Amino acid sequence: MNGDSKFLNSLKNLGFSERQAKVYAALLEKRDASLTDLQKISGVPHSKVSEVVNYLLREGYCSAKKIGNRRYFNVVSPKSSFSSSLKNMEDNLNESYKLTNEMEEMYNNSDKIKEPFEYIEVFHGNNNIHQKFCSLLKNAKNEVLSFTKPPWADVTPEEIKEQADLQKTYLENGGISKTIYEISSKDDNCIIGIMERDLKIGEQSKISQVLPLKMFIFDRKELLIADSSSLAPTNELRMALIKQQTIVNAFIALFDFFWQQSMDSKSWKAQQNKEK
């Protein structure tokens, strides 16, 4: 059945929203479908069906014809209509392979690495991480790159203010700060608030629905990276500071790849409004 959850998830993996997937599945089930037909089959509210159909028409996924005073819609051959989307996915996959090959080459050429642990310093606990982050930001001269996502450190209001003040001073002194925020919906008010606050003082930022990790790169020399799991039973974070240049270069390449794929806040908000 076209409307089952597995099929809908497959459509969403191709870039459709939940509503777009449901209406498209309805188009596959019924030829010469009216808006009322599509609403009944898809379950999408009538007020939104027209908006979704107009999107599918613009993108070439369906066609329309008028009989009397009513419009009817038919799905376009998926092999034809999805060719552009599949080409974009293929291009992104090729870019991912290219990035992997570049990092593999960096790894294979890293003959300077004899004792990797000499370049790694691990920090346990939220306060220690806060102190180290502030020290790194205070000493940064040119550029800070970061992925911002959960888990969040349990910092105090005073520590939040200290980080914000250091960020402002750094930007006022001519530093460049580029951040990609992991935001899954417009309900992530806390993250959006931080993003908009720092945007006003000169931070360059983009939004991704998914980031692979949490990290900061200072002056393309020092990498502060978070462990994906918190420390039990304290629920505190653990981060590692890596100063080996080949490793740092690999994560710079990772940042550059996600920066190209992510959206600015205006484009992201427009997409969220479309999916309502």
Stockholm file with secondary structure:
# STOCKHOLM 1.0

chainA/1-276         MNGDSKFLNSLKNLGFSERQAKVYAALLEKRDASLTDLQKISGVPHSKVSEVVNYLLREGYCSAKKIGNRRYFNVVSPKSSFSSSLKNMEDNLNESYKLTNEMEEMYNNSDKIKEPFEYIEVFHGNNNIHQKFCSLLKNAKNEVLSFTKPPWADVTPEEIKEQADLQKTYLENGGISKTIYEISSKDDNCIIGIMERDLKIGEQSKISQVLPLKMFIFDRKELLIADSSSLAPTNELRMALIKQQTIVNAFIALFDFFWQQSMDSKSWKAQQNKEK
#=GR chainA/1-276 SS CTTSHHHHHHHHHTTCCHHHHHHHHHHHHCSSBCHHHHHHHHCCCHHHHHHHHHHHHHTTSEEEEEETTEEEEEECCHHHHTHHHHHHHHHHHHHHHHHHHHHHHHHHTCTTCSCGGGGEEEEESHHHHHHHHHHHHHHCCSEEEEEECSSCCCCCHHHHHHHHHHHHHHHHTTCEEEEEEECCSTTCHHHHHHHHHHHHTTCEEEEESCCSCCEEEETTTEEEEECSSCBTTTTBCEEEEECCHHHHHHHHHHHHHHHHHSBCHHHHHHHHHHTC
#=GC SS_cons         CTTSHHHHHHHHHTTCCHHHHHHHHHHHHCSSBCHHHHHHHHCCCHHHHHHHHHHHHHTTSEEEEEETTEEEEEECCHHHHTHHHHHHHHHHHHHHHHHHHHHHHHHHTCTTCSCGGGGEEEEESHHHHHHHHHHHHHHCCSEEEEEECSSCCCCCHHHHHHHHHHHHHHHHTTCEEEEEEECCSTTCHHHHHHHHHHHHTTCEEEEESCCSCCEEEETTTEEEEECSSCBTTTTBCEEEEECCHHHHHHHHHHHHHHHHHSBCHHHHHHHHHHTC
//
